[in-house]
Amino acid sequence: MQFKEERFSLKRMELLMRRDITTGYKNVLIIIAALAAVLITFDVLSFTIFQGSAEIGHHLSTFSTILFIGGFIATSGIFKEVHKRESAQAYLMLPASPLEKTVSRILISNLGWILLTLLWYSAYSYLSAGVTELIAGQHHYLFNPFQTQFWLIVANYLVVQSIFLVGAIYFRKAQLFKTLLTLFAAGVLFSIFMAVLVRIVFAPYFSGMFIIDNAKLIGPMFEDMPFRFQDKIKVLMIIRNVFYWGLLAPVAWLITYIRFREVQVKDAV
């Protein structure tokens, strides 16, 4: 497809983001309020009926679950307005370029969701601590979003969430399930590829597709492996880190933008 020069205006994008956020904020507030009530109820029950104790890793696991699962669900539906014919034409008429519309949805679904989750979870943490301390006389450790582990979780979310952005714009219906199915299929293919690669690299230690049951051969192989392949392993680790942390998200955002231009034209005309 041919690309025409697009004008990018921060003011227009700000107005577009404000419009996108205010469209469904009431439903989001209801959902997070209900979720907070459920979590606080579980906290109270864990300290009273189940005689639980404060756990240091409680917030780490709970925050991660909400950030990832909630973010994937929200991201998968971020382009629903574009996929529906009755709303696509109205969305096309908005005075904003495809780039501005794409960037708006990307920022809302990644940085917007991260900020909302951090603020909401911090409020839940203090409210839960107050309620459980009042009822049960103890509470979980307060949520501290400035710990290194939490920001590592946030960084991983930014990367992985970009894959669901691509699924959100590529699939017209059931975006979340189709994206998960695609990831599962990709994982199976990657596992097959790695199995074949291992079979080729360690061919002398295999008979057919099965490893030779010979301790004299297998023992030294595994003992010397860290030294024999140390340089190659370092190179592979560098390649993996560059791809995961430096390329995956930007490439996914670019694919999302390109696909958005195509879908906007096809579905709105």
For each residue, the residues with C-beta under 8 A, 3 or more apart:
1: 258 261 262
2:
3: 6 261
4:
5:
6: 3 97 98 99 100
7: 97
8: 13 97 99 100 103
9: 12 13 100
10: 13 14
11: 14 15
12: 9 15 16 95 96 97 100
13: 8 9 10 16 17 96 100 103 104
14: 10 11 17 18
15: 11 12 18 19 96
16: 12 13 19 20 94 96 100 101 104
17: 13 14 20 21 104 107 108
18: 14 15 21 22
19: 15 16 22 23 94
20: 16 17 23 104 105 108
21: 17 18 24 25 108 112
22: 18 19 25
23: 19 20
24: 21 27 28
25: 21 22 28 29
26: 29 30
27: 24 30 31
28: 24 25 31 32 116
29: 25 26 32 33
30: 26 27 33 34
31: 27 28 34 35
32: 28 29 35 36 116 120
33: 29 30 36 37
34: 30 31 37 38
35: 31 32 38 39 66
36: 32 33 39 40 120 123 124 127
37: 33 34 40 41
38: 34 35 41 42
39: 35 36 42 43 62 124 128
40: 36 37 43 44 124 127 128 131 132
41: 37 38 44 45
42: 38 39 45 46
43: 39 40 46 47 128 131 132 139 140
44: 40 41 47 48 131 132 135 136
45: 41 42 48 49 50
46: 42 43 49 50 52
47: 43 44 50 51 52 132 135 136 137 138 139
48: 44 45 51 135 136
49: 45 46
50: 45 46 47
51: 47 48
52: 46 47 55
53: 138
54: 58 138 139 140 141
55: 52 58 140 141
56: 141
57: 60 61
58: 54 55 61 62 140 141
59: 62 63 121 125 140 141 143 144
60: 57 63 64 149 150 153
61: 57 58 64 65
62: 39 58 59 65 66 121
63: 59 60 66 67 117 121 143 150 153
64: 60 61 67 68 153
65: 61 62 68 69
66: 35 62 63 69 70 117 121
67: 63 64 70 71 113 114 117 153 154 157
68: 64 65 71 72 157 160
69: 65 66 72 73
70: 66 67 73 74 113 117
71: 67 68 74 75 109 110 113 114 117 157 161 164
72: 68 69 75 76 161 164 176 179
73: 69 70 76 77 176
74: 70 71 77 78 109 113
75: 71 72 78 109 110 113 161 164 165 168
76: 72 73 164 167 168 175 176 179
77: 73 74 80 168 175 176
78: 74 75 105 108 109 165 168
79: 82 83 105 168 169 175 260 263
80: 77 83 84
81: 84 87 88 91
82: 79 87 88 91 169 260 263 264 267 268
83: 79 80 88 172 173 263 267
84: 80 81 87 88 267
85: 88 89 267 268
86: 89
87: 81 82 84 90 91
88: 81 82 83 84 85 91 92 264 267 268
89: 85 86 92 93 268
90: 87 93 94
91: 81 82 87 88 94 101 264 268
92: 88 89 264 268
93: 89 90
94: 16 19 90 91 101
95: 12
96: 12 13 15 16 100 101 104
97: 6 7 8 12 100 101
98: 6 101 102 257 260 261 264
99: 6 8 102 103 257
100: 6 8 9 12 13 16 96 97 103 104
101: 16 91 94 96 97 98 104 105 260 264
102: 98 99 105 106 253 256 257 260
103: 8 13 99 100 106 107
104: 13 16 17 20 96 100 101 107 108
105: 20 78 79 101 102 108 109 165
106: 102 103 109 110 165 253 256
107: 17 103 104 110 111 112
108: 17 20 21 78 104 105 111 112 113
109: 71 74 75 78 105 106 112 113 161 165
110: 71 75 106 107 113 114 157 158 161 162
111: 107 108 114 115
112: 21 107 108 109 115 116
113: 67 70 71 74 75 108 109 110 116 117 161
114: 67 71 110 111 117 118 154 157 158
115: 111 112 118 119
116: 28 32 112 113 119 120
117: 63 66 67 70 71 113 114 120 121
118: 114 115 121 122 145
119: 115 116 122 123
120: 32 36 116 117 123 124
121: 59 62 63 66 117 118 124 125 143 145
122: 118 119 125 126 143 145
123: 36 119 120 126 127
124: 36 39 40 120 121 127 128 143
125: 59 121 122 128 129 140 142 143
126: 122 123 129 130 142 143
127: 36 40 123 124 130 131
128: 39 40 43 124 125 131 132 139 140
129: 125 126 132 133 139 140 142
130: 126 127 133 134 139
131: 40 43 44 127 128 134 135
132: 40 43 44 47 128 129 135 136 138 139 140
133: 129 130 136 137 138 139
134: 130 131
135: 44 47 48 131 132
136: 44 47 48 132 133 139
137: 47 133
138: 47 53 54 132 133
139: 43 47 54 128 129 130 132 133 136
140: 43 54 55 58 59 125 128 129 132
141: 54 55 56 58 59 144
142: 125 126 129
143: 59 63 121 122 124 125 126
144: 59 141 147 150
145: 118 121 122 150
146: 150 151
147: 144 150 151
148: 151 152
149: 60 152 153
150: 60 63 144 145 146 147 153 154
151: 146 147 148 154 155
152: 148 149 155 156
153: 60 63 64 67 149 150 156 157
154: 67 114 150 151 157 158
155: 151 152 158 159 245
156: 152 153 159 160
157: 67 68 71 110 114 153 154 160 161
158: 110 114 154 155 161 162 249
159: 155 156 162 244 245 248 249
160: 68 156 157 163 164
161: 71 72 75 109 110 113 157 158 164 165
162: 110 158 159 165 166 248 249 252 253 256
163: 160 166 167 179 183 248 252
164: 71 72 75 76 160 161 167 168 175 176 179
165: 75 78 105 106 109 161 162 168 169 252 253 256
166: 162 163 169 170 179 252 255 256 259
167: 76 163 164 170 171 175 176 178 179 182
168: 75 76 77 78 79 164 165 171 175 179 256
169: 79 82 165 166 256 259 260 263
170: 166 167 259
171: 167 168 174 175 178 179
172: 83 175
173: 83 178
174: 171 177 178
175: 76 77 79 164 167 168 171 172 178 179
176: 72 73 76 77 164 167 179 180
177: 174 180 181
178: 167 171 173 174 175 181 182
179: 72 76 163 164 166 167 168 171 175 176 182 183
180: 176 177 183 184
181: 177 178 184 185
182: 167 178 179 185 186
183: 163 179 180 186 187
184: 180 181 187 188
185: 181 182 188 189
186: 182 183 189 190
187: 183 184 190 191
188: 184 185 191 192
189: 185 186 192 193
190: 186 187 193 194
191: 187 188 194 195
192: 188 189 195 196
193: 189 190 196 197
194: 190 191 197 198
195: 191 192 198 199
196: 192 193 199 200
197: 193 194 200 201
198: 194 195 201 202
199: 195 196 202 203 206 209
200: 196 197 203
201: 197 198
202: 198 199 205 206 211 221
203: 199 200 206
204: 217
205: 202 211 212 217 218 221
206: 199 202 203 209 210 211 212
207: 210 211 212
208:
209: 199 206
210: 206 207
211: 202 205 206 207 218
212: 205 206 207 217 218
213: 218
214: 217 218
215: 218 219
216: 219 220
217: 204 205 212 214 220 221
218: 205 211 212 213 214 215 221 222
219: 215 216 222 223
220: 216 217 223 224
221: 202 205 217 218 224 225
222: 218 219 225
223: 219 220
224: 220 221 227 228
225: 221 222 228 229
226: 229 230 233
227: 224 230
228: 224 225
229: 225 226 232 233
230: 226 227 233 234
231: 234 235
232: 229 235 236
233: 226 229 230 236 237
234: 230 231 237 238
235: 231 232 238 239
236: 232 233 239 240
237: 233 234 240 241
238: 234 235 241 242
239: 235 236 242 243
240: 236 237 243 244
241: 237 238 244 245 246
242: 238 239 245 246 247
243: 239 240 246 247 248
244: 159 240 241 247 248
245: 155 159 241 242 248
246: 241 242 243 250
247: 242 243 244 250 251
248: 159 162 163 243 244 245 251 252
249: 158 159 162 252 253
250: 246 247 253 254
251: 247 248 254 255
252: 162 163 165 166 248 249 255 256
253: 102 106 162 165 249 250 256 257
254: 250 251 257 258
255: 166 251 252 258 259
256: 102 106 162 165 166 168 169 252 253 259 260
257: 98 99 102 253 254 260 261
258: 1 254 255 261 262
259: 166 169 170 255 256 262 263
260: 79 82 98 101 102 169 256 257 263 264
261: 1 3 98 257 258 264 265
262: 1 258 259 265 266
263: 79 82 83 169 259 260 266 267
264: 82 88 91 92 98 101 260 261 267 268
265: 261 262 268 269
266: 262 263 269
267: 82 83 84 85 88 263 264
268: 82 85 88 89 91 92 264 265
269: 265 266
